[in-house]
Amino acid sequence: MTLLYPTQDLQASERFDYWQDVVCSTYVPTRNRALSDEPFDGSLSVKTLGSVTLSQIRSLPVEYERSPHSDDSDHFFLSLSLCRQAHVTQNGRQSTQRIGDIVLFDSTQPYLCSFPEGDNQIVLAVPRALLLEHIAHAEQFLSRTLQSQSPLGNLARTMMTEIWNTAALPLPLAERLSASLLDVVSTAFESAFQTSDSTLSTYQSQQLQRVKQFLLANLHDSDLTIDSVAQATYVSPRTLNRLFAKEGTTAIRWLWHQRLSACHKALLKGQFQQVSDAALSFGFTNLSHFSRAFKNAYGVSPAQLLPSH
């Protein structure tokens, strides 16, 4: 079902206040400013693709500013510009988009979005865990312009447009389609910016990769601890903590996310008939905790992805 939020039926004096409420409740709280003296007008259409929220937003010239915050939003936004000029600034980097260009930005960090000639864009709000599952180094691509002229940029643009125009799908199919789109977007960004992990050849990076490979091979082992992982991978617990700290996480937190990701993929493929079987197969012992974490990470419960649902 598509939800529509037009302003045209309101009094001119009421429109911008209404628009602020709609935008802040659909995306995240922002400080908003109209960039035109004309009576404000805009429309917003919203629908879902599994755990991803899609929207098309159109309006007269406007600006949205996200400040440091205390709310619990934890999404990335992937925006396809359909307007002649748009700007996104985050982490000191400004991206300018033209028609067909794509930009990625993080709802948990301050940003400024400006549409001096009017806003028209398709926006995907993607849960953090889902996006990082497909775009592992997303922070490298924040506020960078993926131009439509590039072959893979054009493919990503076409997919986003077609997905927006697609009728509602059953949840498992919707999840698979959104995963496919994110894989294409990831490849397009990597191709456009020729990213490579230059530290992979260093000794510490080799250590980290060895530890990660061990953890991925032992997701089923619910007894893993820092000490046991360190012993099995021939590093000290202190070194283990330092290796993951450089990536802004811990070994146990990284393991936790990989287990969730593995469960998500297995459920999408229909490999399990029971949620408990999936959870136990990937090292989760507290089923209620697992279900809450899964819902928080992906926006849907694990039971909703079962083949019989």
Kinemage of the C-alpha trace (Angstrom):
@kinemage 1
@onewidth
@group {chain A} dominant
@subgroup {mainchain}
@vectorlist {calphas} color= white
{ca met a 1} P 0.000 0.000 0.000
{ca thr a 2} L 1.254 3.478 -0.889
{ca leu a 3} L 0.688 6.347 1.549
{ca leu a 4} L 0.261 9.813 0.055
{ca tyr a 5} L 0.934 13.134 1.826
{ca pro a 6} L 0.012 16.098 -0.416
{ca thr a 7} L -0.112 19.711 0.762
{ca gln a 8} L -2.288 21.143 -2.004
{ca asp a 9} L -5.575 20.802 -0.103
{ca leu a 10} L -4.312 22.849 2.855
{ca gln a 11} L -4.340 26.580 3.397
{ca ala a 12} L -1.097 28.176 2.221
{ca ser a 13} L -0.247 29.274 5.775
{ca glu a 14} L -0.553 25.679 7.062
{ca arg a 15} L 1.402 23.869 4.391
{ca phe a 16} L 4.987 24.192 5.579
{ca asp a 17} L 4.203 23.242 9.179
{ca tyr a 18} L 2.331 20.205 7.907
{ca trp a 19} L 5.228 19.393 5.592
{ca gln a 20} L 7.742 19.535 8.436
{ca asp a 21} L 5.653 17.065 10.457
{ca val a 22} L 5.347 14.688 7.512
{ca val a 23} L 9.035 14.772 6.576
{ca cys a 24} L 10.293 14.418 10.138
{ca ser a 25} L 8.004 11.466 10.867
{ca thr a 26} L 8.803 9.713 7.575
{ca tyr a 27} L 12.596 10.137 7.682
{ca val a 28} L 14.274 11.650 10.764
{ca pro a 29} L 13.787 14.889 12.729
{ca thr a 30} L 15.394 17.808 10.880
{ca arg a 31} L 15.345 21.603 10.890
{ca asn a 32} L 13.725 22.658 7.647
{ca arg a 33} L 13.768 25.909 5.694
{ca ala a 34} L 11.824 26.908 2.587
{ca leu a 35} L 14.113 28.472 -0.043
{ca ser a 36} L 11.367 30.215 -1.997
{ca asp a 37} L 8.918 33.015 -1.252
{ca glu a 38} L 6.140 31.154 -3.086
{ca pro a 39} L 3.401 29.475 -1.051
{ca phe a 40} L 4.903 26.117 -0.164
{ca asp a 41} L 3.752 23.007 -1.987
{ca gly a 42} L 4.939 19.419 -1.833
{ca ser a 43} L 3.889 15.783 -1.975
{ca leu a 44} L 5.288 12.604 -0.461
{ca ser a 45} L 4.479 9.005 -1.413
{ca val a 46} L 5.664 6.152 0.815
{ca lys a 47} L 5.631 2.362 0.483
{ca thr a 48} L 7.704 -0.565 1.722
{ca leu a 49} L 9.917 -3.208 0.140
{ca gly a 50} L 10.372 -5.680 2.936
{ca ser a 51} L 12.403 -3.946 5.630
{ca val a 52} L 13.304 -1.070 3.263
{ca thr a 53} L 11.086 2.028 3.126
{ca leu a 54} L 10.770 3.690 -0.285
{ca ser a 55} L 9.480 7.183 -0.898
{ca gln a 56} L 9.214 9.775 -3.612
{ca ile a 57} L 9.377 13.321 -2.324
{ca arg a 58} L 8.624 16.431 -4.391
{ca ser a 59} L 8.457 20.037 -3.280
{ca leu a 60} L 9.363 23.629 -4.012
{ca pro a 61} L 12.934 24.688 -3.054
{ca val a 62} L 13.746 23.543 0.470
{ca glu a 63} L 16.594 22.679 2.821
{ca tyr a 64} L 16.791 19.971 5.515
{ca glu a 65} L 19.391 20.033 8.289
{ca arg a 66} L 20.075 17.096 10.573
{ca ser a 67} L 21.793 18.078 13.829
{ca pro a 68} L 23.420 15.899 16.503
{ca his a 69} L 20.504 14.034 17.967
{ca ser a 70} L 19.222 11.711 20.649
{ca asp a 71} L 16.535 9.758 18.776
{ca asp a 72} L 16.920 6.095 17.866
{ca ser a 73} L 17.024 6.343 14.070
{ca asp a 74} L 19.529 3.900 12.617
{ca his a 75} L 19.126 3.946 8.850
{ca phe a 76} L 21.103 4.875 5.783
{ca phe a 77} L 19.409 6.930 3.076
{ca leu a 78} L 20.011 6.141 -0.576
{ca ser a 79} L 18.689 8.961 -2.736
{ca leu a 80} L 18.129 9.020 -6.499
{ca ser a 81} L 17.855 12.601 -7.719
{ca leu a 82} L 15.110 13.436 -10.199
{ca cys a 83} L 15.697 17.196 -9.956
{ca arg a 84} L 18.145 19.448 -11.763
{ca gln a 85} L 20.260 20.287 -8.734
{ca ala a 86} L 20.603 18.820 -5.248
{ca his a 87} L 23.296 19.007 -2.571
{ca val a 88} L 24.084 16.706 0.350
{ca thr a 89} L 26.789 17.605 2.870
{ca gln a 90} L 28.025 15.137 5.491
{ca asn a 91} L 31.358 14.596 7.261
{ca gly a 92} L 32.805 17.702 5.622
{ca arg a 93} L 32.120 16.428 2.086
{ca gln a 94} L 29.551 17.951 -0.268
{ca ser a 95} L 27.900 15.942 -3.015
{ca thr a 96} L 26.091 17.645 -5.883
{ca gln a 97} L 23.565 15.544 -7.789
{ca arg a 98} L 21.891 16.109 -11.121
{ca ile a 99} L 19.049 14.114 -12.661
{ca gly a 100} L 19.794 10.391 -12.337
{ca asp a 101} L 22.630 10.692 -9.814
{ca ile a 102} L 22.644 8.747 -6.530
{ca val a 103} L 23.987 9.683 -3.094
{ca leu a 104} L 24.312 7.740 0.169
{ca phe a 105} L 24.161 9.355 3.609
{ca asp a 106} L 23.789 8.288 7.225
{ca ser a 107} L 20.765 9.241 9.332
{ca thr a 108} L 22.758 8.950 12.563
{ca gln a 109} L 25.201 11.712 11.614
{ca pro a 110} L 24.572 15.424 10.991
{ca tyr a 111} L 23.863 16.332 7.373
{ca leu a 112} L 22.504 19.146 5.224
{ca cys a 113} L 20.322 18.478 2.161
{ca ser a 114} L 19.549 21.431 -0.085
{ca phe a 115} L 17.305 21.624 -3.156
{ca pro a 116} L 17.624 25.179 -4.519
{ca glu a 117} L 15.571 24.503 -7.655
{ca gly a 118} L 12.982 22.243 -6.044
{ca asp a 119} L 13.076 18.733 -4.648
{ca asn a 120} L 12.239 15.573 -6.579
{ca gln a 121} L 13.891 12.320 -5.489
{ca ile a 122} L 13.323 8.647 -4.774
{ca val a 123} L 14.673 7.779 -1.326
{ca leu a 124} L 15.357 4.379 0.181
{ca ala a 125} L 15.640 4.198 3.976
{ca val a 126} L 17.685 1.062 4.620
{ca pro a 127} L 18.223 -0.418 8.102
{ca arg a 128} L 21.887 -0.133 9.074
{ca ala a 129} L 22.485 -3.866 9.496
{ca leu a 130} L 20.989 -4.656 6.087
{ca leu a 131} L 22.974 -1.998 4.248
{ca leu a 132} L 26.283 -2.941 5.921
{ca glu a 133} L 25.598 -6.550 5.019
{ca his a 134} L 25.837 -5.537 1.346
{ca ile a 135} L 27.987 -2.366 1.451
{ca ala a 136} L 30.588 -3.274 4.051
{ca his a 137} L 32.586 -0.030 3.824
{ca ala a 138} L 29.647 2.335 3.464
{ca glu a 139} L 31.426 5.136 5.346
{ca gln a 140} L 33.807 5.484 2.367
{ca phe a 141} L 30.910 6.392 0.096
{ca leu a 142} L 28.975 8.832 2.284
{ca ser a 143} L 28.090 12.049 0.446
{ca arg a 144} L 29.782 10.974 -2.787
{ca thr a 145} L 27.953 11.406 -6.093
{ca leu a 146} L 27.368 8.201 -8.042
{ca gln a 147} L 26.806 9.708 -11.468
{ca ser a 148} L 24.246 8.290 -13.846
{ca gln a 149} L 26.705 8.567 -16.755
{ca ser a 150} L 28.758 5.686 -15.393
{ca pro a 151} L 27.578 2.271 -16.687
{ca leu a 152} L 26.979 0.812 -13.235
{ca gly a 153} L 25.569 4.099 -11.951
{ca asn a 154} L 23.025 3.943 -14.755
{ca leu a 155} L 22.185 0.349 -13.823
{ca ala a 156} L 21.636 1.343 -10.178
{ca arg a 157} L 19.457 4.273 -11.279
{ca thr a 158} L 17.350 2.014 -13.498
{ca met a 159} L 16.893 -0.547 -10.737
{ca met a 160} L 15.855 2.081 -8.184
{ca thr a 161} L 13.346 3.547 -10.634
{ca glu a 162} L 11.888 0.168 -11.594
{ca ile a 163} L 11.668 -0.953 -7.973
{ca trp a 164} L 9.795 2.226 -7.079
{ca asn a 165} L 7.309 1.437 -9.871
{ca thr a 166} L 6.963 -2.237 -8.875
{ca ala a 167} L 3.739 -3.398 -7.248
{ca ala a 168} L 3.815 -4.793 -3.717
{ca leu a 169} L 5.589 -8.143 -3.343
{ca pro a 170} L 5.421 -10.899 -0.706
{ca leu a 171} L 7.937 -10.256 2.049
{ca pro a 172} L 10.575 -12.886 1.115
{ca leu a 173} L 10.591 -11.709 -2.520
{ca ala a 174} L 10.749 -8.073 -1.418
{ca glu a 175} L 13.744 -8.818 0.810
{ca arg a 176} L 15.550 -10.616 -2.019
{ca leu a 177} L 14.876 -7.757 -4.428
{ca ser a 178} L 16.168 -5.113 -2.001
{ca ala a 179} L 19.269 -7.250 -1.365
{ca ser a 180} L 19.926 -7.470 -5.117
{ca leu a 181} L 19.614 -3.703 -5.461
{ca leu a 182} L 22.066 -3.099 -2.624
{ca asp a 183} L 24.582 -5.464 -4.218
{ca val a 184} L 24.368 -3.500 -7.474
{ca val a 185} L 24.712 -0.167 -5.646
{ca ser a 186} L 27.737 -1.477 -3.730
{ca thr a 187} L 29.449 -2.604 -6.942
{ca ala a 188} L 28.612 0.697 -8.637
{ca phe a 189} L 30.161 2.762 -5.835
{ca glu a 190} L 33.267 0.564 -5.687
{ca ser a 191} L 33.684 0.819 -9.446
{ca ala a 192} L 33.128 4.587 -9.544
{ca phe a 193} L 35.571 5.407 -6.776
{ca gln a 194} L 38.048 2.558 -7.330
{ca thr a 195} L 38.168 1.779 -3.655
{ca ser a 196} L 40.579 -0.803 -2.405
{ca asp a 197} L 41.654 -1.719 1.083
{ca ser a 198} L 45.304 -0.705 0.891
{ca thr a 199} L 45.973 -2.175 4.311
{ca leu a 200} L 45.099 -5.739 3.377
{ca ser a 201} L 48.762 -6.478 2.703
{ca thr a 202} L 49.878 -5.347 6.146
{ca tyr a 203} L 50.508 -7.800 8.919
{ca gln a 204} L 47.718 -6.455 11.135
{ca ser a 205} L 45.210 -6.695 8.322
{ca gln a 206} L 46.257 -10.259 7.657
{ca gln a 207} L 45.724 -10.973 11.346
{ca leu a 208} L 42.278 -9.407 11.245
{ca gln a 209} L 41.275 -11.366 8.154
{ca arg a 210} L 42.433 -14.602 9.778
{ca val a 211} L 40.347 -13.881 12.886
{ca lys a 212} L 37.294 -12.998 10.808
{ca gln a 213} L 37.616 -16.194 8.792
{ca phe a 214} L 37.779 -18.193 12.011
{ca leu a 215} L 34.692 -16.467 13.397
{ca leu a 216} L 32.722 -16.970 10.187
{ca ala a 217} L 33.625 -20.668 10.213
{ca asn a 218} L 32.426 -21.000 13.809
{ca leu a 219} L 29.218 -18.987 13.913
{ca his a 220} L 27.464 -22.044 15.313
{ca asp a 221} L 29.675 -22.145 18.428
{ca ser a 222} L 27.778 -20.367 21.202
{ca asp a 223} L 30.715 -20.770 23.603
{ca leu a 224} L 33.104 -18.435 21.765
{ca thr a 225} L 34.808 -15.863 24.003
{ca ile a 226} L 37.574 -13.331 23.507
{ca asp a 227} L 40.042 -15.686 25.177
{ca ser a 228} L 39.041 -18.752 23.159
{ca val a 229} L 39.073 -16.837 19.852
{ca ala a 230} L 42.455 -15.296 20.658
{ca gln a 231} L 43.913 -18.709 21.508
{ca ala a 232} L 42.516 -20.320 18.352
{ca thr a 233} L 43.849 -17.566 16.073
{ca tyr a 234} L 47.268 -17.180 17.750
{ca val a 235} L 46.903 -13.598 18.929
{ca ser a 236} L 46.631 -12.139 22.410
{ca pro a 237} L 43.247 -10.934 23.715
{ca arg a 238} L 44.683 -7.414 23.790
{ca thr a 239} L 45.736 -7.637 20.126
{ca leu a 240} L 42.340 -9.064 19.211
{ca asn a 241} L 40.558 -6.140 20.842
{ca arg a 242} L 42.896 -3.649 19.148
{ca leu a 243} L 42.358 -5.170 15.686
{ca phe a 244} L 38.594 -4.734 15.865
{ca ala a 245} L 38.802 -1.363 17.626
{ca lys a 246} L 40.409 0.056 14.463
{ca glu a 247} L 37.163 -0.801 12.673
{ca gly a 248} L 35.094 0.862 15.375
{ca thr a 249} L 33.742 -2.361 16.847
{ca thr a 250} L 34.661 -5.354 19.015
{ca ala a 251} L 35.188 -8.986 18.098
{ca ile a 252} L 32.034 -10.058 19.949
{ca arg a 253} L 29.922 -7.304 18.399
{ca trp a 254} L 31.254 -8.162 14.925
{ca leu a 255} L 30.495 -11.841 15.560
{ca trp a 256} L 26.989 -10.926 16.695
{ca his a 257} L 26.287 -8.996 13.481
{ca gln a 258} L 27.658 -11.824 11.339
{ca arg a 259} L 25.384 -14.305 13.086
{ca leu a 260} L 22.389 -12.059 12.463
{ca ser a 261} L 23.414 -11.630 8.846
{ca ala a 262} L 23.841 -15.373 8.347
{ca cys a 263} L 20.400 -16.029 9.866
{ca his a 264} L 18.854 -13.367 7.646
{ca lys a 265} L 20.359 -14.878 4.492
{ca ala a 266} L 19.447 -18.435 5.470
{ca leu a 267} L 15.831 -17.490 6.199
{ca leu a 268} L 15.561 -15.652 2.882
{ca lys a 269} L 16.753 -18.793 1.096
{ca gly a 270} L 14.153 -20.895 2.909
{ca gln a 271} L 16.756 -23.087 4.601
{ca phe a 272} L 14.799 -23.360 7.861
{ca gln a 273} L 11.215 -24.141 8.770
{ca gln a 274} L 11.521 -22.938 12.373
{ca val a 275} L 13.026 -19.743 13.777
{ca ser a 276} L 14.536 -21.689 16.658
{ca asp a 277} L 16.442 -23.956 14.270
{ca ala a 278} L 17.928 -20.955 12.471
{ca ala a 279} L 18.912 -19.227 15.702
{ca leu a 280} L 20.542 -22.287 17.244
{ca ser a 281} L 22.388 -23.105 14.016
{ca phe a 282} L 24.184 -19.774 14.208
{ca gly a 283} L 25.076 -19.730 17.875
{ca phe a 284} L 22.101 -17.927 19.422
{ca thr a 285} L 20.852 -19.489 22.649
{ca asn a 286} L 18.417 -16.836 23.887
{ca leu a 287} L 15.584 -16.972 21.351
{ca ser a 288} L 13.643 -13.969 22.622
{ca his a 289} L 16.801 -11.845 22.611
{ca phe a 290} L 17.592 -13.109 19.104
{ca ser a 291} L 14.121 -12.217 17.800
{ca arg a 292} L 14.289 -8.696 19.251
{ca ala a 293} L 17.765 -8.108 17.827
{ca phe a 294} L 16.719 -9.437 14.420
{ca lys a 295} L 13.653 -7.174 14.307
{ca asn a 296} L 15.741 -4.151 15.376
{ca ala a 297} L 18.366 -4.906 12.727
{ca tyr a 298} L 16.156 -5.736 9.742
{ca gly a 299} L 12.786 -4.205 10.503
{ca val a 300} L 10.974 -7.534 10.226
{ca ser a 301} L 10.747 -10.478 12.607
{ca pro a 302} L 12.528 -13.739 11.692
{ca ala a 303} L 9.146 -15.533 11.716
{ca gln a 304} L 7.934 -13.298 8.882
{ca leu a 305} L 10.653 -14.716 6.608
{ca leu a 306} L 9.749 -18.376 7.109
{ca pro a 307} L 8.573 -20.092 3.902
{ca ser a 308} L 5.254 -21.000 5.504
{ca his a 309} L 4.498 -17.421 6.648
